[in-house]
């Protein structure tokens, strides 16, 4: 509860001690200078407006940075998932190819042991032809990827074959001299060749035949039908991706799905990250690059085979890889935009309420100024007594009427 009053210059004057005898525990304070409503200048309003814009800009920048971080994290997660998926396919591809080559290598080694040295002697091929042809065909039945077995002599001439009318390839003739001079007993693989019978792509695996004394007797060769490998790998759900088998020494293409026949034996450029990785001794890894064969950007993983001069690669198309990430971008971006818009609307609403409050305070300040001027001209003062708090407030003019110092309380 409070009381208000007005005093004029003709009111009887009294000292401050008289107020202490009224029995009220009161304090008299300056009305205008010490009350809640302070003078607001137009600059204060402008400063508040700038603060709002700073807040909105800071909110926008923070939101963009947060959105960028979320999307970048989602992008890296999508890339890691793609690499893991490609690695699973690569493991299947590597296991199948290694298994088939190991079987072939073991079969060639077994045939080398089974072929009698006498059959390689000049003029003896007719005597052993039926026996050796039966042996070659029996081995061929257990390896469906082998199109044919051939045995050539030390001079490169055809001696035995699992199929009639087979001829020795030019590669086998050139390889005869190399293996004879090197003394190697390892299996050697040719580039991709076209079959002289049906023009199907194939590679030839050859192994030297030597006597017990180590003399070079000839060459045992097996033609591998590459279409068999393509069929064996078609069940992998690549979703627009590619798989390939390349030579380690030249990085020439051996097998590819989807097939590109005109790219067989084509090597990768020396600047290709796959080539660079292999040159550094990395037998496995992952790279993101634009394919040399078709120009499509993919995530590639690669793995070199342990016992053979090949490495396998699996590449997943960036468009397919980023499909999930792009859906996350749309969802996250939409939610971020809604959140930013909502917070901006809240800030604008708060600013407008604050602006309305500033306007009311400015109007109140003007009214106070007018009241003070009117009291000064009329020599009239006012006071307010708060009975609950025991506080008495005087106007400036009332201090002047009673000739008291406004800087000190009366009582």
C-alpha positions as CSV (number, residue, x, y, z in Angstrom):
1,X,0.0,0.0,0.0
2,X,1.3,3.5,-0.8
3,X,0.2,7.1,-0.5
4,X,0.8,9.9,-2.9
5,X,0.9,13.6,-2.2
6,X,1.6,17.0,-3.6
7,X,3.4,19.9,-1.9
8,X,3.5,23.5,-3.1
9,X,5.9,26.3,-2.3
10,X,3.5,28.0,0.1
11,X,3.3,24.9,2.4
12,X,4.9,25.3,5.8
13,X,8.4,24.2,5.9
14,X,9.7,21.8,8.5
15,X,13.0,20.2,9.3
16,X,14.0,16.6,8.6
17,X,13.9,15.8,12.3
18,X,10.2,16.3,12.4
19,X,9.8,13.5,10.0
20,X,11.6,11.1,12.3
21,X,9.0,11.8,15.0
22,X,6.1,10.6,12.9
23,X,6.7,7.0,13.9
24,X,7.3,5.7,10.4
25,X,10.6,4.0,9.6
26,X,10.9,5.8,6.3
27,X,13.7,6.9,4.0
28,X,13.3,9.7,1.5
29,X,15.1,9.1,-1.8
30,X,15.3,10.9,-5.1
31,X,12.3,10.1,-7.3
32,X,13.8,10.3,-10.8
33,X,17.5,9.6,-10.5
34,X,17.3,6.5,-8.3
35,X,14.2,4.7,-9.6
36,X,14.0,1.7,-12.0
37,X,13.2,3.7,-15.1
38,X,16.4,5.2,-16.5
39,X,16.8,7.6,-19.4
40,X,17.0,5.7,-22.7
41,X,18.7,7.3,-25.6
42,X,18.0,6.4,-29.2
43,X,21.6,5.0,-29.4
44,X,20.6,2.3,-26.9
45,X,17.8,1.2,-29.2
46,X,20.2,1.0,-32.1
47,X,22.7,-1.0,-30.1
48,X,20.0,-3.5,-29.1
49,X,19.2,-3.9,-32.8
50,X,22.8,-4.6,-33.7
51,X,23.0,-7.1,-30.9
52,X,20.0,-8.9,-32.4
53,X,21.7,-9.1,-35.8
54,X,24.9,-10.3,-34.3
55,X,22.9,-13.0,-32.5
56,X,21.2,-14.1,-35.7
57,X,24.5,-14.1,-37.6
58,X,26.3,-16.0,-34.8
59,X,23.3,-18.5,-34.8
60,X,23.5,-18.9,-38.6
61,X,27.3,-19.4,-38.6
62,X,27.1,-21.9,-35.8
63,X,24.3,-23.7,-37.5
64,X,26.2,-23.9,-40.8
65,X,29.3,-25.2,-39.1
66,X,27.3,-27.8,-37.2
67,X,25.5,-28.8,-40.4
68,X,28.8,-29.0,-42.2
69,X,30.3,-31.2,-39.5
70,X,27.2,-33.5,-39.5
71,X,27.2,-33.9,-43.3
72,X,31.0,-34.4,-43.4
73,X,30.8,-37.1,-40.7
74,X,27.9,-38.7,-42.7
75,X,30.0,-38.5,-45.9
76,X,33.0,-40.2,-44.2
77,X,30.7,-42.8,-42.7
78,X,29.3,-43.5,-46.2
79,X,32.8,-43.8,-47.6
80,X,33.8,-46.2,-44.8
81,X,30.7,-48.3,-45.4
82,X,31.4,-48.4,-49.1
83,X,35.0,-49.5,-48.5
84,X,33.8,-52.2,-46.2
85,X,31.3,-53.4,-48.7
86,X,33.9,-53.3,-51.5
87,X,36.4,-55.2,-49.3
88,X,33.8,-58.0,-48.7
89,X,33.4,-58.4,-52.5
90,X,37.2,-58.2,-52.9
91,X,37.6,-61.0,-50.4
92,X,35.2,-63.2,-52.3
93,X,36.9,-62.4,-55.6
94,X,40.4,-62.9,-54.3
95,X,39.5,-66.2,-52.6
96,X,37.8,-67.6,-55.8
97,X,40.6,-66.5,-58.1
98,X,43.3,-67.7,-55.8
99,X,41.6,-71.1,-55.3
100,X,41.3,-71.6,-59.1
101,X,44.9,-70.6,-59.8
102,X,46.2,-72.8,-56.9
103,X,44.3,-75.8,-58.3
104,X,45.6,-75.1,-61.8
105,X,49.2,-74.7,-60.5
106,X,48.9,-78.0,-58.6
107,X,47.5,-79.8,-61.6
108,X,50.3,-78.6,-63.9
109,X,52.8,-79.7,-61.3
110,X,51.1,-83.1,-61.2
111,X,51.1,-83.4,-64.9
112,X,54.7,-82.6,-65.2
113,X,55.4,-85.5,-62.9
114,X,53.1,-87.9,-64.8
115,X,54.5,-87.2,-68.3
116,X,57.2,-89.7,-69.1
117,X,60.5,-88.3,-70.3
118,X,60.7,-90.8,-73.1
119,X,57.5,-89.3,-74.7
120,X,59.5,-86.0,-75.2
121,X,62.2,-87.7,-77.2
122,X,62.3,-87.0,-80.9
123,X,60.2,-89.5,-82.9
124,X,58.4,-90.9,-79.9
125,X,55.3,-88.7,-79.9
126,X,53.2,-91.2,-81.9
127,X,54.0,-94.0,-79.5
128,X,52.8,-92.1,-76.5
129,X,50.1,-89.9,-78.1
130,X,47.0,-91.9,-77.1
131,X,48.2,-92.4,-73.5
132,X,49.1,-88.7,-73.0
133,X,46.0,-87.4,-74.7
134,X,43.9,-89.6,-72.3
135,X,45.8,-88.2,-69.3
136,X,45.4,-84.6,-70.5
137,X,41.6,-85.0,-71.0
138,X,41.2,-86.7,-67.7
139,X,42.8,-83.7,-65.9
140,X,40.8,-81.3,-68.0
141,X,37.5,-82.8,-66.8
142,X,38.4,-81.7,-63.2
143,X,39.2,-78.1,-64.3
144,X,36.3,-76.6,-66.3
145,X,38.2,-73.3,-66.7
146,X,40.9,-75.0,-68.7
147,X,40.0,-74.9,-72.4
148,X,42.8,-77.2,-73.5
149,X,46.2,-78.7,-72.4
150,X,49.1,-78.7,-74.8
151,X,52.6,-80.2,-74.7
152,X,55.3,-78.8,-77.0
153,X,58.8,-80.0,-77.6
154,X,62.1,-78.3,-76.8
155,X,62.1,-76.6,-80.3
156,X,58.5,-75.3,-79.8
157,X,56.8,-77.9,-82.0
158,X,53.4,-79.3,-81.0
159,X,53.6,-82.9,-79.5
160,X,50.4,-83.6,-77.6
161,X,47.1,-81.8,-77.1
162,X,43.8,-82.6,-75.3
163,X,42.0,-81.3,-78.4
164,X,42.8,-82.1,-82.0
165,X,44.0,-79.5,-84.4
166,X,45.5,-77.4,-81.6
167,X,48.6,-75.3,-82.5
168,X,51.3,-73.8,-80.3
169,X,50.8,-70.1,-79.8
170,X,53.5,-67.5,-80.6
171,X,53.7,-66.7,-76.9
172,X,54.5,-70.3,-76.1
173,X,57.2,-70.4,-78.8
174,X,58.9,-67.3,-77.4
175,X,58.5,-68.6,-73.8
176,X,60.2,-71.9,-74.8
177,X,63.6,-70.2,-75.2
178,X,63.1,-68.1,-72.0
179,X,62.3,-71.1,-69.8
180,X,65.1,-73.2,-71.4
181,X,67.7,-70.6,-70.6
182,X,66.4,-69.6,-67.2
183,X,66.1,-73.0,-65.6
184,X,62.8,-71.9,-63.9
185,X,60.2,-74.5,-62.9
186,X,57.6,-72.0,-61.9
187,X,54.3,-71.4,-63.8
188,X,54.4,-68.5,-66.2
189,X,51.3,-66.7,-67.4
190,X,50.8,-65.1,-70.8
191,X,49.0,-61.8,-71.7
192,X,45.4,-62.1,-72.8
193,X,45.3,-64.0,-76.1
194,X,42.4,-64.7,-78.5
195,X,41.8,-68.4,-79.1
196,X,42.7,-69.4,-82.7
197,X,39.7,-71.8,-82.7
198,X,36.8,-69.7,-81.4
199,X,38.4,-66.2,-80.8
200,X,37.5,-66.3,-77.1
201,X,39.9,-64.4,-74.7
202,X,42.2,-66.6,-72.7
203,X,45.5,-66.6,-70.9
204,X,48.0,-69.4,-71.1
205,X,49.7,-70.9,-68.1
206,X,53.0,-72.7,-69.0
207,X,55.5,-74.8,-67.1
208,X,58.8,-76.2,-68.2
209,X,59.3,-80.0,-68.6
210,X,62.7,-81.1,-67.5
211,X,64.4,-84.5,-67.2
212,X,65.7,-85.9,-64.0
213,X,69.1,-84.4,-65.0
214,X,67.5,-81.0,-65.4
215,X,67.6,-80.9,-69.2
216,X,64.9,-78.9,-70.8
217,X,62.5,-81.2,-72.6
218,X,59.6,-79.0,-73.6
219,X,56.6,-77.0,-72.3
220,X,53.3,-77.9,-70.7
221,X,50.6,-75.3,-71.3
222,X,47.0,-74.8,-70.2
223,X,44.7,-72.3,-71.9
224,X,42.4,-70.7,-69.3
225,X,39.0,-69.5,-70.7
226,X,38.5,-66.0,-69.3
227,X,34.7,-66.2,-69.9
228,X,34.6,-68.9,-67.2
229,X,36.0,-66.4,-64.7
230,X,33.5,-63.8,-65.7
231,X,30.7,-66.2,-65.1
232,X,32.1,-67.2,-61.8
233,X,32.1,-63.5,-60.6
234,X,28.7,-62.4,-62.0
235,X,26.8,-63.4,-58.9
236,X,28.5,-60.6,-56.9
237,X,25.9,-57.8,-56.4
238,X,28.1,-54.9,-57.5
239,X,25.2,-52.4,-58.0
240,X,26.9,-50.6,-60.9
241,X,30.4,-51.3,-59.6
242,X,33.2,-53.0,-61.4
243,X,35.7,-55.8,-60.6
244,X,39.0,-56.4,-62.4
245,X,42.0,-58.6,-62.4
246,X,45.3,-57.0,-63.5
247,X,48.9,-58.2,-63.8
248,X,51.3,-56.9,-61.1
249,X,54.2,-56.4,-63.4
250,X,52.5,-54.4,-66.1
251,X,49.1,-53.5,-64.6
252,X,47.6,-54.8,-67.8
253,X,43.9,-55.7,-67.7
254,X,43.2,-59.4,-67.7
255,X,39.5,-59.8,-66.6
256,X,36.8,-57.1,-66.1
257,X,33.1,-57.1,-65.2
258,X,31.3,-55.5,-66.9
259,X,33.5,-56.8,-69.8
260,X,35.4,-54.4,-72.0
261,X,37.1,-56.6,-74.7
262,X,38.9,-53.6,-76.3
263,X,40.7,-52.9,-72.9
264,X,42.4,-56.3,-72.6
265,X,46.2,-56.0,-72.0
266,X,45.8,-52.2,-71.6
267,X,48.0,-51.0,-68.7
268,X,47.2,-48.3,-66.2
269,X,49.0,-45.0,-66.4
270,X,52.1,-44.7,-64.3
271,X,50.4,-41.8,-62.4
272,X,47.4,-43.9,-61.4
273,X,47.1,-44.2,-57.6
274,X,46.7,-47.9,-57.9
275,X,50.0,-48.1,-59.7
276,X,51.6,-45.7,-57.2
277,X,50.4,-47.8,-54.3
278,X,51.7,-51.0,-55.7
279,X,55.1,-49.4,-56.4
280,X,55.3,-48.3,-52.8
281,X,54.9,-51.9,-51.8
282,X,51.3,-51.7,-50.7
283,X,49.8,-55.1,-51.6
284,X,46.4,-53.9,-50.5
285,X,44.6,-50.6,-50.1
286,X,41.7,-48.3,-51.0
287,X,41.7,-45.2,-53.3
288,X,39.1,-42.9,-54.8
289,X,39.7,-42.1,-58.5
290,X,38.2,-41.7,-61.9
291,X,38.6,-44.9,-63.8
292,X,40.9,-44.9,-66.8
293,X,38.7,-47.4,-68.7
294,X,35.3,-45.5,-68.6
295,X,36.0,-42.2,-66.8
296,X,33.6,-43.0,-63.9
297,X,34.7,-41.9,-60.4
298,X,34.7,-44.8,-58.0
299,X,36.0,-46.0,-54.6
300,X,38.5,-48.8,-55.4
301,X,39.9,-51.4,-53.1
302,X,42.7,-53.7,-54.3
303,X,44.5,-56.8,-53.1
304,X,47.5,-58.6,-54.6
305,X,47.5,-62.4,-54.8
306,X,50.1,-64.1,-52.6
307,X,51.5,-66.7,-55.1
308,X,50.6,-65.3,-58.5
309,X,51.4,-62.2,-60.6
310,X,47.9,-60.7,-60.4
311,X,46.0,-58.4,-58.2
312,X,42.2,-57.9,-58.0
313,X,40.3,-54.7,-57.7
314,X,36.6,-53.8,-56.8
315,X,35.2,-50.4,-57.5
316,X,31.9,-49.0,-56.3
317,X,30.3,-46.1,-58.2
318,X,30.4,-42.8,-56.3
319,X,26.8,-42.1,-57.3
320,X,25.6,-45.4,-55.7
321,X,27.9,-44.9,-52.7
322,X,26.6,-41.3,-52.1
323,X,22.9,-42.2,-52.6
324,X,22.5,-42.8,-48.9
325,X,24.6,-39.8,-48.0
326,X,22.6,-37.5,-50.3
327,X,19.3,-38.6,-48.6
328,X,21.0,-37.7,-45.3
329,X,21.9,-34.3,-46.7
330,X,18.3,-33.6,-47.7
331,X,17.0,-34.7,-44.3
332,X,19.6,-33.1,-42.2
333,X,19.6,-29.9,-44.3
334,X,15.8,-29.7,-44.1
335,X,15.8,-30.2,-40.3
336,X,18.6,-27.7,-39.9
337,X,16.8,-25.1,-42.0
338,X,13.6,-25.5,-40.0
339,X,15.5,-25.2,-36.7
340,X,17.4,-22.1,-37.9
341,X,14.1,-20.5,-39.1
342,X,12.4,-21.3,-35.8
343,X,15.2,-19.8,-33.7
344,X,15.4,-16.8,-36.0
345,X,11.6,-16.2,-35.6
346,X,12.0,-16.5,-31.8
347,X,14.9,-13.9,-31.8
348,X,12.8,-11.6,-34.0
349,X,9.8,-11.9,-31.7
350,X,12.0,-11.2,-28.7
351,X,13.5,-8.2,-30.4
352,X,10.1,-6.8,-31.3
353,X,8.9,-7.2,-27.8
354,X,12.0,-5.5,-26.5
355,X,11.6,-2.7,-29.1
356,X,8.0,-2.2,-27.8
357,X,9.3,-2.1,-24.3
358,X,11.9,0.4,-25.3
359,X,9.1,2.5,-26.9
360,X,7.1,2.4,-23.7
361,X,10.0,3.4,-21.6
362,X,10.8,6.2,-23.9
363,X,7.3,7.5,-23.7
364,X,7.4,7.2,-19.9
365,X,10.7,9.1,-19.9
366,X,9.2,11.9,-21.9
367,X,6.2,12.0,-19.5
368,X,8.6,12.2,-16.5
369,X,10.5,15.0,-18.2
370,X,7.2,16.9,-18.8
371,X,6.1,16.3,-15.2
372,X,9.4,17.6,-13.9
373,X,9.3,20.7,-16.1
374,X,5.7,21.3,-15.1
375,X,6.5,21.0,-11.4
376,X,9.5,23.3,-11.8
377,X,7.4,26.0,-13.5
378,X,4.5,25.7,-11.0
379,X,6.8,25.3,-8.0
380,X,4.9,22.2,-7.1
381,X,6.5,19.0,-5.7
382,X,5.2,15.4,-5.3
383,X,6.0,12.5,-3.0
384,X,5.1,8.8,-2.7
385,X,5.1,6.8,0.5
386,X,5.3,3.0,0.4
387,X,3.9,1.7,3.7
388,X,4.9,-1.9,3.1
389,X,8.6,-1.1,2.4
390,X,8.7,2.1,4.5
391,X,10.2,4.1,1.6
392,X,9.3,7.7,0.9
393,X,10.2,9.1,-2.5
394,X,10.4,12.9,-3.3
395,X,10.5,14.6,-6.7
396,X,13.4,16.9,-7.5
397,X,11.2,20.0,-7.2
398,X,10.1,18.9,-3.7
399,X,13.8,18.9,-2.6
400,X,14.1,22.4,-4.0
401,X,11.0,23.6,-2.2
402,X,12.3,22.4,1.2
403,X,15.8,23.4,0.3
404,X,17.3,19.9,0.9
405,X,20.1,18.2,-0.9
406,X,18.8,15.4,-3.2
407,X,22.1,13.5,-2.8
408,X,21.3,12.7,0.9
409,X,18.3,10.9,2.3
410,X,16.1,12.8,4.8
411,X,15.7,10.4,7.7
